[in-house]
Amino acid sequence: MTETVESAGTDAAVCRRLVGRTAVITGAGSGIGLAAARRLASEGARVVCGDIDETAGKAAADAVGGTFVRVDVTDPEQVEALFKAAYDTYGSVDIAFNNAGISPPEDDSILTTGLEAWKRVQDVNLTSVYLCCKAALPYMRRQGRGSIINTASFVAIMGAATSQISYTASKGGVLAMSRELGVQFAREGIRVNALCPGPVNTPLLQELFASDPERAARRLVHIPAGRFAEADEIAAAVAFLASDDSSFINATDFLVDGGIAGAYVTPL
């Protein structure tokens, strides 16, 4: 169902493409996840906010009139409970935005990143996506429809000398897994895509770059747009991929990177 309504106090039209659909979002308490919760709710979705941070997660759910479920996305039973709560509360699981992720400072060059840091990032960034897809798919298969959006990154597409080796590898895994699932379940009415944002002005990026301004400067200079993305801009892409407007987009990497991956040289 798609509606268009006028925003109160503005001349802008607001899409209502997700009326009656249930969206499950992990990492919903901040950054891209929070922006996506707001955007999907504004388009009519019933939003289930999953986060390990109870305070932030509850605040997000309250802000969008949704439901909060505390979840450690590396725990299979908690992930199953998240999607069951969505189904039990709203009667469907139509959209899964598997977005939770970390980028700790100890994840750096392969020459300095320890095995524990490697494993922690893989568990949160890649294994969690596997668990969320595994939990969401049975509901979507019974319905004969669904859109799964997995947060990868532009670093899954290209290399960087300012390395975060486990983060990069985890996002490459998310991209490959999303392609395979999109192909496997396409004829059951389920689409699976990997969202690949460029650097986004979120608390995660701010924390990372505050400790290393040189790294921030090295990355910013390569963005043709000349700035980092805002979380709302990524949320708009999530809403598109969640809606029927993207009905023939499947098993692909959806870049929202300000032109980074297309740049040979950047403008002065």
C-alpha positions as CSV (number, residue, x, y, z in Angstrom):
1,M,0.0,0.0,0.0
2,T,1.3,3.4,-1.0
3,E,-0.1,6.7,0.1
4,T,1.2,10.3,-0.2
5,V,0.2,12.8,2.5
6,E,1.2,16.4,3.1
7,S,3.4,17.1,6.2
8,A,1.9,19.4,8.7
9,G,3.4,22.8,8.5
10,T,5.5,22.0,5.3
11,D,5.0,21.7,1.6
12,A,6.8,18.4,1.4
13,A,5.0,15.2,0.6
14,V,5.6,12.3,2.9
15,C,5.5,8.8,1.4
16,R,3.3,6.2,3.2
17,R,4.6,3.1,1.5
18,L,4.8,0.8,4.5
19,V,1.3,1.0,6.0
20,G,0.4,-2.2,7.8
21,R,3.9,-3.7,7.6
22,T,6.0,-4.7,10.5
23,A,9.7,-3.8,10.6
24,V,12.3,-5.2,12.9
25,I,15.4,-3.1,13.3
26,T,18.6,-4.0,15.3
27,G,20.8,-1.3,16.6
28,A,17.7,0.9,16.7
29,G,18.8,3.0,19.7
30,S,21.2,5.3,17.8
31,G,22.7,6.3,14.5
32,I,21.4,4.7,11.3
33,G,19.1,2.4,13.3
34,L,17.4,5.2,15.1
35,A,17.0,7.3,11.9
36,A,15.6,4.2,10.1
37,A,13.1,3.6,12.9
38,R,11.8,7.1,12.6
39,R,11.7,7.0,8.8
40,L,9.9,3.6,8.6
41,A,7.4,4.6,11.2
42,S,6.7,7.9,9.3
43,E,5.9,5.7,6.3
44,G,3.4,3.7,8.3
45,A,5.4,0.7,9.5
46,R,4.9,-0.8,12.9
47,V,8.5,-0.8,14.2
48,V,10.1,-3.2,16.6
49,C,13.3,-1.7,18.0
50,G,16.0,-4.1,19.0
51,D,19.0,-2.9,21.0
52,I,21.3,-4.1,23.7
53,D,21.1,-0.6,25.4
54,E,17.7,-0.6,27.2
55,T,17.6,3.1,27.8
56,A,18.4,4.0,24.1
57,G,16.2,1.3,22.7
58,K,13.2,2.1,24.8
59,A,13.6,5.8,23.9
60,A,13.6,4.9,20.2
61,A,10.6,2.7,20.5
62,D,8.7,5.4,22.5
63,A,9.6,8.0,19.9
64,V,8.0,6.0,17.0
65,G,5.2,4.4,18.9
66,G,6.8,1.0,18.5
67,T,7.9,-1.9,20.6
68,F,11.3,-2.4,22.3
69,V,13.0,-5.7,22.7
70,R,16.4,-5.9,24.4
71,V,18.6,-8.1,22.3
72,D,22.2,-9.3,22.2
73,V,22.4,-9.9,18.5
74,T,25.2,-12.5,19.0
75,D,22.8,-14.7,21.1
76,P,20.7,-17.0,18.9
77,E,17.9,-17.4,21.5
78,Q,17.6,-13.6,22.0
79,V,17.5,-13.1,18.3
80,E,14.8,-15.7,17.9
81,A,12.9,-14.0,20.7
82,L,13.2,-10.6,18.9
83,F,11.5,-11.8,15.8
84,K,8.9,-13.8,17.7
85,A,8.0,-10.7,19.7
86,A,7.4,-8.8,16.4
87,Y,5.2,-11.6,15.0
88,D,3.3,-12.1,18.3
89,T,2.7,-8.3,18.7
90,Y,1.8,-7.4,15.1
91,G,1.1,-10.6,13.2
92,S,3.8,-10.4,10.6
93,V,7.5,-9.8,9.9
94,D,7.7,-7.9,6.7
95,I,11.0,-6.0,7.0
96,A,14.2,-6.9,8.7
97,F,16.8,-4.2,8.9
98,N,19.8,-6.1,10.3
99,N,21.9,-3.1,11.3
100,A,23.7,-3.6,14.6
101,G,27.4,-3.3,14.4
102,I,30.6,-2.2,16.1
103,S,33.9,-0.6,15.0
104,P,36.2,-0.6,18.1
105,P,39.5,1.2,18.0
106,E,41.4,-2.1,18.7
107,D,40.3,-3.2,15.2
108,D,43.0,-1.7,13.1
109,S,45.8,-3.0,10.8
110,I,46.1,-6.8,10.5
111,L,49.6,-6.2,11.9
112,T,48.2,-5.0,15.2
113,T,44.7,-6.4,15.6
114,G,44.5,-9.2,18.0
115,L,42.5,-12.4,17.6
116,E,40.0,-11.4,20.4
117,A,39.2,-8.1,18.7
118,W,38.9,-9.9,15.3
119,K,36.4,-12.4,16.8
120,R,34.3,-9.8,18.6
121,V,33.8,-7.7,15.5
122,Q,33.0,-10.8,13.4
123,D,30.4,-11.9,16.0
124,V,28.6,-8.6,16.2
125,N,28.9,-7.5,12.6
126,L,28.6,-10.8,10.6
127,T,27.3,-13.6,12.8
128,S,24.5,-11.4,14.0
129,V,23.3,-10.8,10.5
130,Y,23.4,-14.6,9.9
131,L,21.3,-15.1,13.0
132,C,18.8,-12.4,12.2
133,C,18.3,-13.6,8.6
134,K,17.9,-17.2,9.9
135,A,15.2,-16.0,12.4
136,A,13.3,-13.7,10.0
137,L,13.1,-16.0,7.0
138,P,10.6,-18.6,8.3
139,Y,8.1,-15.8,9.0
140,M,8.6,-14.3,5.5
141,R,8.5,-17.7,3.8
142,R,5.1,-18.4,5.4
143,Q,3.8,-15.0,4.3
144,G,5.3,-15.3,0.8
145,R,6.9,-11.9,1.0
146,G,9.5,-9.9,2.8
147,S,12.4,-7.5,2.5
148,I,15.7,-8.1,4.4
149,I,18.2,-5.2,4.4
150,N,21.6,-6.0,5.8
151,T,24.0,-3.2,6.7
152,A,27.3,-3.8,4.9
153,S,29.5,-0.8,4.0
154,F,31.4,0.8,1.1
155,V,34.5,-0.9,2.5
156,A,33.0,-4.2,1.3
157,I,33.5,-2.9,-2.2
158,M,36.9,-1.3,-2.1
159,G,40.1,-1.4,0.0
160,A,41.5,1.2,2.3
161,A,45.0,1.9,3.7
162,T,43.4,3.2,6.9
163,S,42.4,-0.4,7.7
164,Q,39.9,-1.8,10.2
165,I,40.7,-5.4,9.1
166,S,37.9,-7.3,10.9
167,Y,35.3,-4.6,10.2
168,T,36.1,-4.7,6.5
169,A,36.1,-8.5,6.4
170,S,32.8,-8.7,8.3
171,K,31.1,-6.3,5.9
172,G,32.4,-8.2,2.9
173,G,30.8,-11.3,4.5
174,V,27.5,-9.4,4.9
175,L,27.6,-8.5,1.3
176,A,28.3,-12.0,0.0
177,M,25.7,-13.6,2.3
178,S,23.1,-11.1,1.3
179,R,23.6,-11.9,-2.4
180,E,23.3,-15.6,-1.8
181,L,20.1,-15.3,0.3
182,G,18.6,-12.9,-2.2
183,V,19.1,-15.5,-5.0
184,Q,18.0,-18.5,-2.9
185,F,14.7,-17.0,-1.7
186,A,13.8,-14.8,-4.6
187,R,11.0,-17.0,-6.0
188,E,9.4,-17.1,-2.6
189,G,8.8,-13.3,-2.7
190,I,11.7,-12.4,-0.4
191,R,14.3,-9.9,-1.3
192,V,17.6,-9.6,0.4
193,N,19.9,-6.6,-0.2
194,A,23.1,-5.3,1.3
195,L,23.0,-1.6,2.1
196,C,26.5,-0.1,1.7
197,P,26.8,3.3,3.3
198,G,29.8,5.6,3.0
199,P,31.0,7.2,6.2
200,V,28.0,8.5,8.2
201,N,27.9,11.2,10.8
202,T,26.8,9.0,13.7
203,P,28.1,8.6,17.3
204,L,30.1,5.5,16.1
205,L,32.0,7.5,13.5
206,Q,32.4,10.5,15.8
207,E,33.9,8.4,18.5
208,L,36.3,6.6,16.1
209,F,37.5,9.8,14.5
210,A,37.7,11.9,17.7
211,S,40.6,9.6,18.8
212,D,42.2,9.8,15.3
213,P,41.6,13.1,13.5
214,E,44.2,12.3,10.9
215,R,42.2,9.2,9.9
216,A,39.1,11.3,9.6
217,A,40.8,13.8,7.4
218,R,42.2,11.1,5.1
219,R,38.8,9.6,4.6
220,L,36.9,12.8,4.1
221,V,39.2,14.1,1.3
222,H,38.2,11.1,-0.8
223,I,34.4,11.8,-0.7
224,P,33.4,13.6,-3.9
225,A,30.4,15.1,-2.0
226,G,32.9,16.7,0.4
227,R,31.1,15.6,3.5
228,F,30.0,12.6,5.5
229,A,26.4,11.3,5.1
230,E,23.7,12.1,7.6
231,A,21.9,9.2,9.2
232,D,18.5,10.4,7.7
233,E,20.0,10.0,4.2
234,I,20.8,6.4,4.8
235,A,17.4,5.9,6.4
236,A,15.8,7.1,3.2
237,A,17.6,4.3,1.3
238,V,16.4,1.8,3.9
239,A,12.8,2.9,3.4
240,F,13.2,2.5,-0.4
241,L,14.6,-1.0,-0.1
242,A,11.8,-1.9,2.4
243,S,9.1,-0.7,0.0
244,D,7.6,-2.0,-3.2
245,D,9.2,0.8,-5.0
246,S,12.3,-1.5,-5.0
247,S,10.4,-4.6,-6.0
248,F,12.9,-5.6,-8.7
249,I,16.1,-4.8,-6.6
250,N,17.4,-8.0,-5.1
251,A,20.7,-9.7,-4.1
252,T,22.7,-6.6,-4.7
253,D,25.0,-4.1,-3.0
254,F,23.1,-0.8,-2.7
255,L,25.7,1.9,-2.4
256,V,24.9,5.2,-0.6
257,D,28.4,6.6,-0.4
258,G,28.4,10.1,-1.9
259,G,30.4,8.8,-4.9
260,I,33.4,7.3,-3.1
261,A,33.3,4.0,-4.9
262,G,33.1,5.8,-8.3
263,A,35.9,8.2,-7.8
264,Y,39.3,8.0,-9.5
265,V,40.3,11.5,-8.3
266,T,38.2,13.8,-6.1
267,P,37.5,17.5,-6.9
268,L,39.7,20.2,-5.4
